[in-house]
Amino acid sequence: MLPSRELAEIAVKALDSKKGKEIRLIRIDKITTLAEYFVICTGTSNTQINALCGAVEKALKEQAGEDPLRREGYRDGTWVLLDYGC
């Protein structure tokens, strides 16, 4: 398994490749034990949000062998949370 920073950077590159807006990589390990990093991104439509999620899932699977543990909000396409557990 790759370090969590590298996984987060893969996600950022995937989001950027699909023209995600306001992409932020936020280190949160000093304020919570929930995670080390959050990656936050804005999409301009439901279609783009689904494409952004697909790009992240594909990149993390191909480059790190990681699948999300959970995916929330995907059906609505207005917000999505991908939880990779690490």
Secondary structure by P-SEA (a helix, b strand, c coil): cccaaaaaaaaaaaaaaaccccccccccccccccccbbbbbccccaaaaaaaaaaaaaaaaaacccccccccccccccbbbbbccc
